Amino acid sequence: MQKQKEREDRIYSKLKLEKLPFRLKRENFKTLGNAVSLAFHEIYNNQVKSDQLKWVFSTVKRFKIFLAIFYANEKGEQVYKEEIAKKIPEYSYKTISKIIDDGHIKGIYIALEPDGDNGTDAKIKNIRPSEALMVDFLNWSIDIYGLLNDTIAKNKT
């Protein structure tokens, strides 16, 4: 029992608690672990409710590509296959292109005209997540935040 307490004390002392939006006392820091466990369980279970999210989360490659596209979308930046290949150098352009093309066929990604002048390069496509994927991903994220918040709030003293 004493070894377990010492172990927990060491873990607690190394947590970056100042980054949390609430104060977490030593005696109930396991609440955080419980909330995180529930959140990841929810992440795993809830992604299957959306076929588009299920496809995006099915491999690390697809997820990394989605994040690059999603991030560019949120920043209002143009993004295209070549740019994504530069941002994710561990995968070949051919692999990235195939994943984006497959996602496009499934309606997961759409190609919008770039804002402004795209010059003479007709290949450039401004890749965006579909509206349905945006809604699914944002609602899924909101659910995770809500779950974390509710779990912490229920267990705070």
TIRO-2110 file (N, C-alpha, C; in Angstrom, 1 decimal):
// TIRO-2110
0.8, -1.2, 0.0, N, 1, A
0.0, 0.0, 0.0, CA, 1, A
0.9, 1.3, 0.0, C, 1, A
1.9, 1.2, 0.8, N, 2, A
2.8, 2.4, 0.8, CA, 2, A
3.5, 2.6, -0.5, C, 2, A
3.9, 1.6, -1.2, N, 3, A
4.6, 1.7, -2.5, CA, 3, A
3.6, 2.3, -3.5, C, 3, A
2.3, 1.9, -3.4, N, 4, A
1.4, 2.5, -4.4, CA, 4, A
1.2, 4.0, -4.1, C, 4, A
1.1, 4.4, -2.8, N, 5, A
1.0, 5.8, -2.5, CA, 5, A
2.2, 6.6, -3.0, C, 5, A
3.4, 6.0, -2.8, N, 6, A
4.6, 6.7, -3.2, CA, 6, A
4.6, 6.8, -4.8, C, 6, A
4.2, 5.8, -5.4, N, 7, A
4.1, 5.8, -6.9, CA, 7, A
3.2, 6.9, -7.4, C, 7, A
2.0, 7.0, -6.7, N, 8, A
1.0, 8.0, -7.1, CA, 8, A
1.6, 9.4, -6.8, C, 8, A
2.3, 9.6, -5.7, N, 9, A
2.9, 10.9, -5.4, CA, 9, A
3.9, 11.3, -6.5, C, 9, A
4.7, 10.3, -6.9, N, 10, A
5.7, 10.6, -8.0, CA, 10, A
5.0, 11.0, -9.3, C, 10, A
3.9, 10.3, -9.6, N, 11, A
3.2, 10.6, -10.8, CA, 11, A
2.5, 12.0, -10.7, C, 11, A
1.9, 12.3, -9.6, N, 12, A
1.2, 13.6, -9.4, CA, 12, A
2.2, 14.7, -9.4, C, 12, A
3.4, 14.5, -8.9, N, 13, A
4.4, 15.6, -8.9, CA, 13, A
4.9, 15.9, -10.3, C, 13, A
4.7, 15.0, -11.2, N, 14, A
5.3, 15.3, -12.6, CA, 14, A
4.2, 15.7, -13.6, C, 14, A
2.9, 15.8, -13.1, N, 15, A
1.9, 16.3, -14.0, CA, 15, A
1.9, 17.8, -14.2, C, 15, A
1.6, 18.2, -15.4, N, 16, A
1.6, 19.6, -15.8, CA, 16, A
0.2, 20.2, -15.4, C, 16, A
-0.1, 20.2, -14.2, N, 17, A
-1.4, 20.6, -13.7, CA, 17, A
-1.8, 22.1, -14.0, C, 17, A
-0.8, 22.9, -14.1, N, 18, A
-1.0, 24.3, -14.4, CA, 18, A
-1.7, 24.6, -15.7, C, 18, A
-1.6, 23.6, -16.6, N, 19, A
-2.3, 23.7, -17.9, CA, 19, A
-3.8, 23.3, -17.9, C, 19, A
-4.2, 22.8, -16.8, N, 20, A
-5.6, 22.4, -16.7, CA, 20, A
-6.5, 23.7, -16.4, C, 20, A
-7.7, 23.7, -16.9, N, 21, A
-8.6, 24.9, -16.6, CA, 21, A
-9.2, 24.8, -15.2, C, 21, A
-8.8, 23.9, -14.4, N, 22, A
-9.3, 23.7, -13.0, CA, 22, A
-8.2, 23.3, -12.1, C, 22, A
-8.4, 23.4, -10.8, N, 23, A
-7.4, 22.9, -9.8, CA, 23, A
-7.7, 21.5, -9.5, C, 23, A
-6.7, 20.7, -9.5, N, 24, A
-6.8, 19.3, -9.2, CA, 24, A
-6.0, 18.9, -8.0, C, 24, A
-6.7, 18.6, -6.9, N, 25, A
-6.0, 18.2, -5.7, CA, 25, A
-5.4, 16.9, -5.7, C, 25, A
-4.4, 16.7, -4.9, N, 26, A
-3.7, 15.4, -4.9, CA, 26, A
-4.6, 14.2, -4.6, C, 26, A
-5.5, 14.4, -3.6, N, 27, A
-6.3, 13.3, -3.2, CA, 27, A
-7.3, 12.9, -4.2, C, 27, A
-7.6, 13.7, -5.3, N, 28, A
-8.5, 13.2, -6.3, CA, 28, A
-7.9, 13.3, -7.7, C, 28, A
-6.6, 13.2, -7.8, N, 29, A
-6.0, 13.3, -9.1, CA, 29, A
-6.4, 12.1, -10.0, C, 29, A
-6.8, 11.0, -9.4, N, 30, A
-7.1, 9.8, -10.2, CA, 30, A
-8.4, 10.1, -11.0, C, 30, A
-9.1, 11.1, -10.6, N, 31, A
-10.3, 11.5, -11.4, CA, 31, A
-9.9, 11.9, -12.8, C, 31, A
-8.8, 12.6, -12.9, N, 32, A
-8.3, 12.9, -14.3, CA, 32, A
-8.0, 11.7, -15.1, C, 32, A
-7.4, 10.7, -14.5, N, 33, A
-7.1, 9.4, -15.2, CA, 33, A
-8.4, 8.8, -15.6, C, 33, A
-9.4, 8.8, -14.7, N, 34, A
-10.7, 8.2, -15.0, CA, 34, A
-11.4, 9.0, -16.2, C, 34, A
-11.3, 10.3, -16.2, N, 35, A
-11.9, 11.1, -17.2, CA, 35, A
-11.2, 10.8, -18.6, C, 35, A
-9.9, 10.7, -18.6, N, 36, A
-9.2, 10.5, -19.8, CA, 36, A
-9.5, 9.1, -20.3, C, 36, A
-9.6, 8.1, -19.4, N, 37, A
-9.9, 6.8, -19.9, CA, 37, A
-11.3, 6.7, -20.5, C, 37, A
-12.3, 7.4, -19.8, N, 38, A
-13.6, 7.4, -20.4, CA, 38, A
-13.6, 8.2, -21.7, C, 38, A
-12.8, 9.2, -21.8, N, 39, A
-12.8, 10.0, -23.1, CA, 39, A
-12.3, 9.2, -24.2, C, 39, A
-11.2, 8.4, -24.0, N, 40, A
-10.6, 7.6, -25.0, CA, 40, A
-11.5, 6.4, -25.4, C, 40, A
-12.2, 5.9, -24.4, N, 41, A
-13.2, 4.9, -24.6, CA, 41, A
-14.3, 5.4, -25.5, C, 41, A
-14.7, 6.6, -25.2, N, 42, A
-15.8, 7.3, -26.0, CA, 42, A
-15.3, 7.6, -27.4, C, 42, A
-14.0, 8.0, -27.5, N, 43, A
-13.4, 8.3, -28.8, CA, 43, A
-13.5, 7.0, -29.7, C, 43, A
-13.1, 5.9, -29.1, N, 44, A
-13.1, 4.7, -29.8, CA, 44, A
-14.6, 4.3, -30.2, C, 44, A
-15.5, 4.4, -29.3, N, 45, A
-16.8, 3.9, -29.5, CA, 45, A
-17.6, 4.9, -30.4, C, 45, A
-17.5, 6.2, -30.2, N, 46, A
-18.3, 7.1, -31.0, CA, 46, A
-17.8, 7.3, -32.4, C, 46, A
-16.6, 7.0, -32.7, N, 47, A
-16.2, 7.2, -34.1, CA, 47, A
-16.9, 6.3, -35.1, C, 47, A
-17.4, 5.2, -34.6, N, 48, A
-18.1, 4.3, -35.5, CA, 48, A
-19.5, 4.8, -35.8, C, 48, A
-20.0, 5.8, -35.1, N, 49, A
-21.3, 6.3, -35.4, CA, 49, A
-21.4, 7.0, -36.7, C, 49, A
-20.3, 7.5, -37.2, N, 50, A
-20.2, 8.2, -38.4, CA, 50, A
-19.3, 7.5, -39.4, C, 50, A
-19.8, 7.1, -40.5, N, 51, A
-19.0, 6.3, -41.5, CA, 51, A
-17.8, 7.2, -42.0, C, 51, A
-18.0, 8.5, -42.1, N, 52, A
-16.9, 9.3, -42.6, CA, 52, A
-15.8, 9.3, -41.5, C, 52, A
-16.1, 9.5, -40.2, N, 53, A
-15.1, 9.5, -39.2, CA, 53, A
-14.5, 8.1, -39.1, C, 53, A
-15.3, 7.1, -39.2, N, 54, A
-14.7, 5.7, -39.2, CA, 54, A
-13.7, 5.6, -40.3, C, 54, A
-13.9, 6.1, -41.5, N, 55, A
-13.0, 6.0, -42.6, CA, 55, A
-11.7, 6.8, -42.2, C, 55, A
-11.9, 8.0, -41.8, N, 56, A
-10.8, 8.9, -41.4, CA, 56, A
-9.9, 8.3, -40.3, C, 56, A
-10.5, 7.7, -39.3, N, 57, A
-9.8, 7.1, -38.2, CA, 57, A
-9.2, 5.7, -38.4, C, 57, A
-9.5, 5.1, -39.6, N, 58, A
-9.2, 3.7, -39.8, CA, 58, A
-7.7, 3.5, -39.9, C, 58, A
-6.9, 4.5, -40.3, N, 59, A
-5.5, 4.3, -40.3, CA, 59, A
-4.8, 5.6, -39.9, C, 59, A
-3.6, 5.5, -39.4, N, 60, A
-2.8, 6.7, -39.0, CA, 60, A
-2.6, 7.6, -40.2, C, 60, A
-2.3, 7.0, -41.4, N, 61, A
-2.1, 7.8, -42.6, CA, 61, A
-3.3, 8.7, -42.9, C, 61, A
-4.5, 8.1, -42.9, N, 62, A
-5.7, 8.8, -43.2, CA, 62, A
-6.0, 9.9, -42.2, C, 62, A
-5.7, 9.6, -41.0, N, 63, A
-5.9, 10.6, -39.9, CA, 63, A
-5.0, 11.8, -40.1, C, 63, A
-3.7, 11.5, -40.3, N, 64, A
-2.7, 12.6, -40.5, CA, 64, A
-3.1, 13.5, -41.7, C, 64, A
-3.5, 12.9, -42.8, N, 65, A
-4.0, 13.6, -44.0, CA, 65, A
-5.2, 14.4, -43.6, C, 65, A
-6.1, 13.8, -43.0, N, 66, A
-7.3, 14.6, -42.5, CA, 66, A
-7.0, 15.8, -41.7, C, 66, A
-6.1, 15.6, -40.7, N, 67, A
-5.7, 16.7, -39.9, CA, 67, A
-5.0, 17.8, -40.7, C, 67, A
-4.2, 17.5, -41.6, N, 68, A
-3.6, 18.6, -42.5, CA, 68, A
-4.7, 19.3, -43.2, C, 68, A
-5.6, 18.6, -43.8, N, 69, A
-6.7, 19.3, -44.5, CA, 69, A
-7.6, 20.1, -43.6, C, 69, A
-7.9, 19.5, -42.5, N, 70, A
-8.8, 20.2, -41.5, CA, 70, A
-8.1, 21.5, -41.0, C, 70, A
-6.9, 21.4, -40.7, N, 71, A
-6.1, 22.5, -40.2, CA, 71, A
-6.1, 23.6, -41.2, C, 71, A
-5.8, 23.3, -42.4, N, 72, A
-5.8, 24.3, -43.5, CA, 72, A
-7.2, 24.9, -43.7, C, 72, A
-8.2, 24.1, -43.6, N, 73, A
-9.5, 24.6, -43.7, CA, 73, A
-9.9, 25.6, -42.6, C, 73, A
-9.5, 25.3, -41.4, N, 74, A
-9.8, 26.2, -40.3, CA, 74, A
-9.0, 27.5, -40.3, C, 74, A
-7.8, 27.4, -40.9, N, 75, A
-7.0, 28.6, -41.0, CA, 75, A
-7.4, 29.4, -42.3, C, 75, A
-8.2, 28.9, -43.1, N, 76, A
-8.6, 29.5, -44.4, CA, 76, A
-7.5, 29.5, -45.4, C, 76, A
-6.6, 28.5, -45.3, N, 77, A
-5.5, 28.4, -46.2, CA, 77, A
-5.8, 27.4, -47.3, C, 77, A
-5.3, 27.6, -48.5, N, 78, A
-5.4, 26.7, -49.6, CA, 78, A
-4.5, 25.5, -49.3, C, 78, A
-5.0, 24.3, -49.6, N, 79, A
-4.2, 23.1, -49.4, CA, 79, A
-4.5, 22.2, -50.6, C, 79, A
-3.4, 21.5, -51.1, N, 80, A
-3.5, 20.6, -52.2, CA, 80, A
-2.6, 19.5, -52.0, C, 80, A
-2.7, 18.4, -52.8, N, 81, A
-2.0, 17.2, -52.6, CA, 81, A
-0.5, 17.4, -52.4, C, 81, A
0.1, 18.2, -53.2, N, 82, A
1.6, 18.4, -53.2, CA, 82, A
2.0, 19.1, -51.8, C, 82, A
1.2, 20.0, -51.4, N, 83, A
1.4, 20.7, -50.1, CA, 83, A
1.3, 19.7, -48.9, C, 83, A
0.3, 18.8, -49.0, N, 84, A
0.1, 17.9, -47.9, CA, 84, A
1.3, 16.9, -47.9, C, 84, A
1.8, 16.5, -49.1, N, 85, A
2.9, 15.6, -49.2, CA, 85, A
4.2, 16.2, -48.6, C, 85, A
4.3, 17.5, -48.7, N, 86, A
5.4, 18.2, -48.1, CA, 86, A
5.3, 18.3, -46.6, C, 86, A
4.1, 18.4, -46.1, N, 87, A
3.8, 18.5, -44.6, CA, 87, A
3.9, 17.1, -43.9, C, 87, A
3.7, 16.0, -44.7, N, 88, A
3.8, 14.7, -44.2, CA, 88, A
4.8, 13.9, -45.0, C, 88, A
6.1, 14.2, -44.8, N, 89, A
7.1, 13.6, -45.6, CA, 89, A
7.3, 12.1, -45.4, C, 89, A
6.7, 11.5, -44.3, N, 90, A
6.9, 10.1, -44.1, CA, 90, A
6.1, 9.2, -45.1, C, 90, A
5.2, 9.8, -45.8, N, 91, A
4.4, 9.1, -46.8, CA, 91, A
4.7, 9.7, -48.2, C, 91, A
4.6, 8.8, -49.2, N, 92, A
4.9, 9.2, -50.5, CA, 92, A
3.7, 10.1, -51.1, C, 92, A
4.0, 10.9, -52.1, N, 93, A
3.0, 11.6, -52.8, CA, 93, A
1.9, 10.7, -53.3, C, 93, A
2.3, 9.6, -53.8, N, 94, A
1.4, 8.6, -54.4, CA, 94, A
0.4, 8.1, -53.4, C, 94, A
0.9, 7.8, -52.2, N, 95, A
0.1, 7.3, -51.1, CA, 95, A
-0.9, 8.4, -50.7, C, 95, A
-0.4, 9.6, -50.5, N, 96, A
-1.3, 10.7, -50.1, CA, 96, A
-2.3, 11.0, -51.1, C, 96, A
-1.9, 11.0, -52.4, N, 97, A
-2.8, 11.2, -53.5, CA, 97, A
-3.9, 10.2, -53.5, C, 97, A
-3.6, 8.9, -53.4, N, 98, A
-4.5, 7.8, -53.4, CA, 98, A
-5.6, 8.0, -52.3, C, 98, A
-5.1, 8.3, -51.1, N, 99, A
-6.0, 8.4, -49.9, CA, 99, A
-6.9, 9.6, -50.2, C, 99, A
-6.4, 10.7, -50.6, N, 100, A
-7.3, 11.9, -50.9, CA, 100, A
-8.3, 11.5, -52.0, C, 100, A
-7.8, 10.9, -53.1, N, 101, A
-8.7, 10.5, -54.2, CA, 101, A
-9.8, 9.6, -53.7, C, 101, A
-9.5, 8.6, -52.8, N, 102, A
-10.4, 7.7, -52.3, CA, 102, A
-11.5, 8.4, -51.4, C, 102, A
-10.9, 9.4, -50.6, N, 103, A
-11.8, 10.2, -49.8, CA, 103, A
-12.7, 11.0, -50.6, C, 103, A
-12.2, 11.5, -51.7, N, 104, A
-13.0, 12.4, -52.6, CA, 104, A
-14.2, 11.5, -53.2, C, 104, A
-13.9, 10.3, -53.6, N, 105, A
-14.9, 9.4, -54.2, CA, 105, A
-16.0, 9.1, -53.2, C, 105, A
-15.6, 9.0, -51.9, N, 106, A
-16.6, 8.7, -50.8, CA, 106, A
-17.3, 9.9, -50.3, C, 106, A
-16.9, 11.1, -50.9, N, 107, A
-17.6, 12.3, -50.4, CA, 107, A
-17.0, 12.9, -49.1, C, 107, A
-15.9, 12.4, -48.7, N, 108, A
-15.3, 12.8, -47.4, CA, 108, A
-14.5, 14.1, -47.7, C, 108, A
-13.9, 14.2, -48.8, N, 109, A
-13.2, 15.5, -49.2, CA, 109, A
-13.9, 16.0, -50.4, C, 109, A
-13.8, 17.3, -50.5, N, 110, A
-14.3, 18.0, -51.7, CA, 110, A
-13.2, 18.9, -52.2, C, 110, A
-13.3, 19.3, -53.5, N, 111, A
-12.3, 20.2, -54.1, CA, 111, A
-13.0, 21.5, -54.4, C, 111, A
-12.5, 22.5, -53.8, N, 112, A
-13.1, 23.9, -54.0, CA, 112, A
-12.1, 24.7, -54.9, C, 112, A
-12.6, 25.6, -55.6, N, 113, A
-11.7, 26.5, -56.4, CA, 113, A
-10.9, 27.3, -55.4, C, 113, A
-9.6, 27.4, -55.6, N, 114, A
-8.7, 28.2, -54.8, CA, 114, A
-9.2, 29.7, -54.8, C, 114, A
-9.0, 30.4, -53.7, N, 115, A
-9.3, 31.8, -53.6, CA, 115, A
-8.2, 32.5, -54.4, C, 115, A
-8.5, 33.5, -55.2, N, 116, A
-7.5, 34.2, -55.9, CA, 116, A
-7.0, 33.5, -57.1, C, 116, A
-5.8, 33.9, -57.6, N, 117, A
-5.3, 33.4, -58.9, CA, 117, A
-4.5, 32.1, -58.6, C, 117, A
-4.9, 31.1, -59.3, N, 118, A
-4.1, 29.8, -59.2, CA, 118, A
-3.1, 29.7, -60.3, C, 118, A
-2.9, 30.7, -61.1, N, 119, A
-1.9, 30.7, -62.1, CA, 119, A
-2.3, 29.7, -63.3, C, 119, A
-1.3, 29.1, -63.8, N, 120, A
-1.5, 28.2, -65.0, CA, 120, A
-1.6, 26.7, -64.6, C, 120, A
-1.4, 26.4, -63.3, N, 121, A
-1.4, 25.0, -62.9, CA, 121, A
-2.9, 24.6, -62.7, C, 121, A
-3.4, 23.8, -63.6, N, 122, A
-4.8, 23.3, -63.5, CA, 122, A
-4.9, 22.2, -62.5, C, 122, A
-3.8, 21.6, -62.1, N, 123, A
-3.8, 20.5, -61.2, CA, 123, A
-4.2, 20.9, -59.7, C, 123, A
-3.9, 22.1, -59.4, N, 124, A
-4.1, 22.6, -58.0, CA, 124, A
-5.6, 22.5, -57.7, C, 124, A
-5.9, 21.8, -56.6, N, 125, A
-7.2, 21.7, -56.1, CA, 125, A
-7.2, 22.1, -54.6, C, 125, A
-8.1, 22.9, -54.2, N, 126, A
-8.2, 23.3, -52.9, CA, 126, A
-9.0, 22.3, -52.1, C, 126, A
-8.4, 21.4, -51.4, N, 127, A
-9.1, 20.3, -50.8, CA, 127, A
-9.6, 20.7, -49.4, C, 127, A
-10.9, 20.3, -49.2, N, 128, A
-11.6, 20.6, -48.0, CA, 128, A
-12.3, 19.4, -47.5, C, 128, A
-12.5, 19.3, -46.2, N, 129, A
-13.4, 18.3, -45.6, CA, 129, A
-14.8, 18.6, -46.1, C, 129, A
-15.6, 17.5, -46.3, N, 130, A
-17.0, 17.7, -46.6, CA, 130, A
-17.7, 18.4, -45.4, C, 130, A
-18.9, 19.0, -45.7, N, 131, A
-19.6, 19.6, -44.6, CA, 131, A
-20.1, 18.6, -43.6, C, 131, A
-20.5, 17.4, -44.0, N, 132, A
-20.9, 16.3, -43.1, CA, 132, A
-19.7, 15.9, -42.2, C, 132, A
-18.5, 15.8, -42.8, N, 133, A
-17.3, 15.4, -42.0, CA, 133, A
-17.0, 16.5, -41.0, C, 133, A
-17.1, 17.7, -41.4, N, 134, A
-16.9, 18.8, -40.5, CA, 134, A
-17.8, 18.7, -39.3, C, 134, A
-19.1, 18.6, -39.6, N, 135, A
-20.1, 18.5, -38.5, CA, 135, A
-19.8, 17.3, -37.6, C, 135, A
-19.6, 16.1, -38.2, N, 136, A
-19.3, 14.9, -37.4, CA, 136, A
-18.1, 15.1, -36.5, C, 136, A
-17.0, 15.6, -37.1, N, 137, A
-15.8, 15.7, -36.4, CA, 137, A
-15.9, 16.8, -35.2, C, 137, A
-16.5, 17.9, -35.5, N, 138, A
-16.7, 18.9, -34.5, CA, 138, A
-17.6, 18.4, -33.4, C, 138, A
-18.7, 17.8, -33.8, N, 139, A
-19.7, 17.3, -32.7, CA, 139, A
-19.0, 16.2, -31.9, C, 139, A
-18.2, 15.3, -32.6, N, 140, A
-17.5, 14.3, -31.8, CA, 140, A
-16.5, 14.9, -30.8, C, 140, A
-15.8, 16.0, -31.3, N, 141, A
-14.9, 16.7, -30.4, CA, 141, A
-15.6, 17.3, -29.2, C, 141, A
-16.8, 17.9, -29.5, N, 142, A
-17.6, 18.6, -28.4, CA, 142, A
-18.0, 17.5, -27.4, C, 142, A
-18.4, 16.4, -27.9, N, 143, A
-18.8, 15.3, -27.0, CA, 143, A
-17.7, 14.9, -26.1, C, 143, A
-16.5, 14.8, -26.7, N, 144, A
-15.3, 14.4, -25.8, CA, 144, A
-15.0, 15.5, -24.8, C, 144, A
-15.0, 16.7, -25.2, N, 145, A
-14.8, 17.8, -24.2, CA, 145, A
-15.9, 17.8, -23.1, C, 145, A
-17.2, 17.6, -23.5, N, 146, A
-18.3, 17.5, -22.6, CA, 146, A
-18.1, 16.3, -21.6, C, 146, A
-17.7, 15.2, -22.1, N, 147, A
-17.5, 14.0, -21.3, CA, 147, A
-16.4, 14.3, -20.3, C, 147, A
-15.3, 14.8, -20.7, N, 148, A
-14.2, 15.2, -19.8, CA, 148, A
-14.6, 16.1, -18.7, C, 148, A
-15.3, 17.2, -19.2, N, 149, A
-15.8, 18.2, -18.2, CA, 149, A
-16.8, 17.6, -17.2, C, 149, A
-17.7, 16.8, -17.7, N, 150, A
-18.7, 16.3, -16.8, CA, 150, A
-18.1, 15.3, -15.8, C, 150, A
-17.1, 14.5, -16.3, N, 151, A
-16.5, 13.5, -15.4, CA, 151, A
-15.7, 14.3, -14.3, C, 151, A
-14.9, 15.3, -14.7, N, 152, A
-14.2, 16.1, -13.7, CA, 152, A
-15.1, 16.8, -12.7, C, 152, A
-16.2, 17.4, -13.2, N, 153, A
-17.1, 18.1, -12.4, CA, 153, A
-17.8, 17.2, -11.4, C, 153, A
-18.1, 16.0, -11.8, N, 154, A
-18.8, 15.1, -10.8, CA, 154, A
-17.8, 14.6, -9.7, C, 154, A
-16.5, 14.6, -10.0, N, 155, A
-15.6, 14.1, -9.0, CA, 155, A
-14.8, 15.1, -8.3, C, 155, A
-15.0, 16.4, -8.6, N, 156, A
-14.3, 17.4, -7.8, CA, 156, A
-14.8, 17.6, -6.4, C, 156, A
-13.9, 17.9, -5.5, N, 157, A
-14.4, 18.1, -4.1, CA, 157, A
-14.1, 19.5, -3.7, C, 157, A
END
